[in-house]
Amino acid sequence: MDYLSKTRQIYVAKIGGDTYRFDDHDIEHDQDQGPMAKIGDVYVRAEPLDAEDCPNAEWWSVAVYTDDRIYGGPEEGGWYYAAGQLVNHARIRFFDDYAAARGYQEELWTSVEAENKARSHWDDRLTVRCTTEAMPATHYPLKRPYYS
């Protein structure tokens, strides 16, 4: 998950009379259809379980990324989306304590906000991104969004 959560997100998908469980990293998030799970060669809609039904997460990561605005297309007078790349590997931290991860996230946000105020251009901005039981991605979004 691309955020800090005390639990691992679990999804449930049904095909025929069978029910399948999936971790968040096994789900593809389609812009139009929502969370989709692959069962064999077929993609089916998956529903997230409530947080109280999900197992506790055991580790988290916090990292700094560039924060760019990318032109998505001319629809509706033009639209943009956020994208970026992992930077400053020395600031990546891994935690086995949720409160410590949240504290570092807040510390990094304070630092990044000060750095962004000193920057004069939008394309030089930074952001903080976090994951729950996943390595930091090298970039975001993992799939280019499209207008719908």
C-alpha positions as CSV (number, residue, x, y, z in Angstrom):
1,M,0.0,0.0,0.0
2,D,1.2,3.5,-0.8
3,Y,0.4,4.8,2.7
4,L,1.0,3.9,6.3
5,S,-1.6,1.5,7.7
6,K,-1.6,-0.5,10.9
7,T,-3.1,-3.4,9.0
8,R,-2.3,-5.2,5.7
9,Q,-5.1,-4.6,3.2
10,I,-6.7,-7.9,2.2
11,Y,-9.1,-8.2,-0.8
12,V,-11.7,-10.9,-1.5
13,A,-12.8,-12.0,-5.0
14,K,-15.4,-14.5,-5.9
15,I,-15.6,-16.6,-9.0
16,G,-18.2,-19.3,-9.3
17,G,-18.8,-20.6,-5.8
18,D,-15.2,-20.1,-4.7
19,T,-13.8,-17.2,-2.6
20,Y,-10.2,-16.1,-3.0
21,R,-8.1,-13.8,-0.7
22,F,-5.5,-11.4,-2.0
23,D,-2.9,-9.2,-0.4
24,D,-2.8,-5.6,-1.7
25,H,0.3,-6.2,-3.8
26,D,-1.5,-8.9,-5.7
27,I,-4.3,-6.5,-6.8
28,E,-4.3,-4.2,-9.8
29,H,-6.1,-1.0,-9.3
30,D,-8.0,-0.1,-12.5
31,Q,-9.0,3.5,-12.8
32,D,-12.5,2.6,-14.0
33,Q,-13.3,-0.7,-12.4
34,G,-11.4,-0.4,-9.1
35,P,-9.4,-3.3,-7.5
36,M,-9.1,-6.3,-9.8
37,A,-7.7,-9.7,-8.9
38,K,-6.3,-12.2,-11.4
39,I,-7.6,-15.7,-11.0
40,G,-6.0,-17.9,-13.6
41,D,-6.4,-16.0,-16.9
42,V,-9.4,-14.0,-15.7
43,Y,-9.6,-10.6,-13.9
44,V,-12.4,-10.2,-11.5
45,R,-13.5,-7.3,-9.2
46,A,-12.1,-7.6,-5.7
47,E,-13.6,-6.0,-2.6
48,P,-11.4,-4.8,0.3
49,L,-12.0,-6.3,3.7
50,D,-12.8,-4.0,6.6
51,A,-9.6,-3.0,8.5
52,E,-10.7,-5.0,11.6
53,D,-10.8,-8.2,9.5
54,C,-7.2,-7.6,8.1
55,P,-4.0,-8.8,9.8
56,N,-1.7,-6.4,11.5
57,A,1.1,-5.0,9.4
58,E,4.6,-5.8,10.5
59,W,6.8,-3.3,8.7
60,W,6.7,0.1,6.9
61,S,8.9,2.3,4.6
62,V,9.2,6.0,4.3
63,A,11.0,7.8,1.4
64,V,11.4,11.0,-0.5
65,Y,10.3,11.4,-4.2
66,T,10.2,14.2,-6.8
67,D,6.7,15.7,-7.1
68,D,6.0,16.5,-10.8
69,R,2.9,17.6,-12.6
70,I,2.5,15.7,-15.9
71,Y,0.2,16.8,-18.7
72,G,-2.4,14.0,-19.1
73,G,-4.2,15.2,-22.1
74,P,-6.4,17.9,-23.7
75,E,-9.8,16.6,-22.4
76,E,-11.9,19.1,-20.4
77,G,-9.4,21.9,-21.2
78,G,-6.4,19.9,-20.2
79,W,-5.7,17.8,-17.1
80,Y,-2.6,16.9,-15.1
81,Y,-1.5,14.1,-12.7
82,A,1.1,13.7,-10.1
83,A,4.2,11.6,-10.8
84,G,7.7,11.3,-9.4
85,Q,10.8,9.3,-8.9
86,L,12.5,8.0,-5.7
87,V,15.4,10.4,-4.8
88,N,17.8,10.8,-1.9
89,H,18.2,7.1,-1.0
90,A,20.0,8.1,2.2
91,R,16.6,9.3,3.6
92,I,14.8,6.0,3.0
93,R,14.0,4.3,6.3
94,F,12.3,1.0,7.2
95,F,10.5,0.4,10.5
96,D,9.0,-2.4,12.4
97,D,7.1,0.0,14.6
98,Y,4.1,2.0,13.2
99,A,4.5,4.9,15.5
100,A,8.2,5.3,14.6
101,A,7.3,5.2,10.9
102,R,4.6,7.9,11.4
103,G,7.0,10.0,13.4
104,Y,9.7,9.8,10.7
105,Q,7.1,10.6,8.0
106,E,6.1,13.8,9.9
107,E,9.8,14.7,10.4
108,L,10.5,14.3,6.7
109,W,7.4,16.3,5.7
110,T,8.6,19.2,7.8
111,S,12.1,19.0,6.1
112,V,10.6,18.6,2.6
113,E,8.2,21.5,3.1
114,A,11.1,23.8,4.1
115,E,13.1,22.6,1.0
116,N,10.1,23.1,-1.3
117,K,9.7,26.7,0.0
118,A,13.3,27.4,-1.0
119,R,12.8,26.0,-4.5
120,S,11.5,28.4,-7.2
121,H,10.0,26.0,-9.7
122,W,7.2,23.4,-9.5
123,D,9.3,20.8,-11.3
124,D,11.9,20.9,-8.4
125,R,9.5,20.0,-5.7
126,L,9.7,17.0,-3.4
127,T,7.1,14.8,-1.6
128,V,7.1,12.1,1.0
129,R,5.6,8.7,0.2
130,C,5.1,5.7,2.5
131,T,4.4,2.0,2.1
132,T,2.9,-0.7,4.3
133,E,4.7,-4.0,3.9
134,A,6.2,-3.0,0.5
135,M,9.5,-1.7,-0.7
136,P,9.5,1.9,-1.9
137,A,8.7,2.0,-5.6
138,T,11.2,3.5,-8.0
139,H,8.5,5.8,-9.4
140,Y,4.8,6.7,-9.2
141,P,2.3,6.2,-10.5
142,L,3.1,2.6,-11.6
143,K,0.5,2.9,-14.4
144,R,-0.1,6.1,-16.4
145,P,-3.6,7.4,-15.6
146,Y,-6.0,8.1,-18.4
147,Y,-9.0,10.4,-18.8
148,S,-12.4,8.8,-18.2
